[in-house]
Amino acid sequence: MIAAVVVIAAVIMGRSGHTSGRDARFDAGAPVLAPTAPAHTSSTPSGGAAAHTTTAPGPSAQGSRPAVSTAEVHLQSALGRALRLAGPGTGALVYDLSTHTELFALQPLVRRPPASVEKLWTTTALLLRLGPTATMHTDVLGTGTLGGGIWHGNLYLRGGGDPTFGDPTFNRVWNQGYGSTAAGLVSQLAARGIHRVTGHVFADESLFDRKRGGLLTDQLPDIPDLGGQLSALTYDHGTTVKHYSPATFAARELALTMHDSGIAVRAARTDATTPPGAGLLATVSSPPLSVMTRLMDVPSDDLFAELFTKQLGARFGSGGSIAAGARVIAQAMADTYGLHPRIRDGSGLSRTDGSSPLEIIDLLREVWHTPVGRELVDSLPTVGVSGTVAGIGLKTPASGRCVAKTGTLTDVSNLAGYCSARGHQALAFALFVDGPTNEIALALESRMVGAIAAY
């Protein structure tokens, strides 16, 4: 059997400066990785779907488990030493996707807070429910009439939950140049011959609820972790200023951009829902979801994660809230993979989220060499190279050979993803380290992921 190998197909560098407030802070990039072996669906552990949350992955479907090799002994010894140093609040599982063999397990059934490893569930649900080509739109609609270059009436800037909407310069720095802009809307309004608006520009953020933060702060604003405030209409990553919400700030920025283009208009200080019958005057689209998942996962962007969670709730659940979106994510995992992690948000900032190493490995195995799995791999940063894992596994065999999602809360440090081992096996791993300081845990995880890649 030809072993599957993960290789670097391309690395697009550029974004720096921002990561999740709870994740290790390293320079970010946006790697694009792709498996090179033919498509293959991983086996189901013995016991069928129901076994996902109760048993560890079973032996290879080809027969009894092979004898333990010297390489496996070395791997188990290295991981065991590191986890003993980490203390009792740990769990880990390493699985050979090429031979369908469990290589190492420690408390694989114990659920712990996944922190930003939660974004593996969020990313997968987005790809399942929306697909990699999905986009989100920001629209300008109008009530009134156009005559002599004057729009007699009001304009409504309606948000569709696009986390990239903003200023072109901001997007070049923050989003690697991706993102929709107010200038794109204004050019369309100018093309319609509009030179002045008698009414106001109102912000419409009605697609989502008005909760500005995540569960960590009981949904109150959480700038340190989110880097902005949540809304269905954000501008420059949820930026606000005094007396403005994220949505009314966006309307103000649109009005200023219109002024710069010679269109006279005033921005309303209050928001409003777009009236029925308003006509569409301009629209801009986000990058495709395949790009936005990289913008979320490489730097571990919590604002992106919670806005996407609300998007799932608005489109497929009971409304545009974190709770509704979390239920959609959980249902997608149950319906598609028979997995039942405890999902309360999309970012992993809540300590009420719960995942076990086995559940994470089951997900990574189920999606391996599927269209969803290839997109998931593409979304993750490269160990020792980019994003929140740029400083992990340096000067070890893992550097450039593994992709992984970090997860960090105070005294919680997790790492999960894929490695291309020295023996050309494709390995999935989940490392959960609770108890040590984050600095100590990251050092231990660097050793462990190095040992995994050296297998």
C-alpha positions, 0 to 999 in steps of 0.5 A: 500500500502506498503511504499518503504523504502530506507535502507543502504545495505553496506558502503565501506569506504576508499577514502579521501582528494579530492572533487570537488573544488566547493563542500563542502569538507568532507571526502569521502566514497562510499556507496552502497544503494538499495531500498527494496520494489518491483519494481514500476514505479512512476506515471506521473503528470497530463497533461502527459509528457508535464507537466514536466516543467510547472506544479508541481507534481499532486495528487496521482493517487489513488484519491483526495489528502489526508487531510494534516496531523500533520506531514506534517504541521510540515514539511512545517513549518520547511522548510518554516522557513529555506527558509525564513532565506535563502532569496528570491533566493530559491526553493524547492520541497518535494515529497512522492514517496509512496503516490504520493503526493507533501508535500512542494513546493516553487518556484518549476518551477524556474530554477537555476544553479544546480552546482554539482546536475547536476551530477544527469543528467550526471549519469542517461544519462551514465546509459541509454546510456552505462549501468552499466557494460560498461568499457573504455579501454586503449590500447598499439598498435604497428607498426613494428615487433617482433624479438629476443625480440626486437620490431622493430618499435613504440608503441602507448598508445591509451586512451579510456577516462578511468579516473581511469588509473594510478599508483596502489598506486595512485589508492588505495588512490584516487579511493579506489583501483579501476582503470586500471594501466600501470603495467597491460599493461607492464605485457602483453608486457612482456608476448609477449617476448618484452625486447626492443623497437627500436622506441618510445612510443607515446601518442594517445589522439585523441578520445576527443578534446584537451580542458583541462578544463571545461566551468567555465574557457572557457575550459582552465586548471582548476586544483582547480576544476577538480584536473587535466587536461582533455584528452582522455588519463589521468594518475593519475587523469589528472596529468601533469608536465612541458613540458608534456600534460596529454597524454604525461605524461601518455606515459612517465609513461608507459615507466618508468614502462616498464623500471622497468620491464626490457623493454628498451624504450623511450617515445616521447615528442609529441603525435600522432594518432595511424596509421591505421593497428597498431596491438593491443599488450596490453589492460586494462579496467576500472572498470564497470560504476556502480563503476565509477559513485560512484567514481564520485558522492560520492566525486563530482569529476568534472574531472570524470564528464567532461571526461564522458560527452566527452565520451558520445559525442564521442560515441553518438554525434558529437565528444569528446567534452563537448558541444557534450556530453551535447547535448547527456545528454539533448537528453537522458533526453528528449527522455526517461523522457520528461524532458528538463533541460538546460544542458551545461556541465556534472559537473555543474561548469557552471552557464549557466546550469539550472534546477528547483526543479520540473525537479529534482523531476521529474527525481528522481520520474521517475527513482525510482525503475527502474534499472537505479534508483537503480544504481543512488541511489547506486552512491550517498553518504549517508547524515551524513556518506560519501562523500560531505554530510558527514557533512550534517544532523549530529545528525538529523534523516537524518543521515544514512537515506538519500542519496543526491547529493550536488551542490555548487558554490559561494553563491549557495548551492543545495541538492537533493536526497532521504530520508527514512522518520520516517513513512517509506515513501520514499521521494524525495527532491530538495533544491535550496538555492541561496544568503546566504554564503555556510556555512549558506546555508549548515547549513540550508540544514542540518536542512531541510533534518533533517526535511524531514527525520523526516516526 
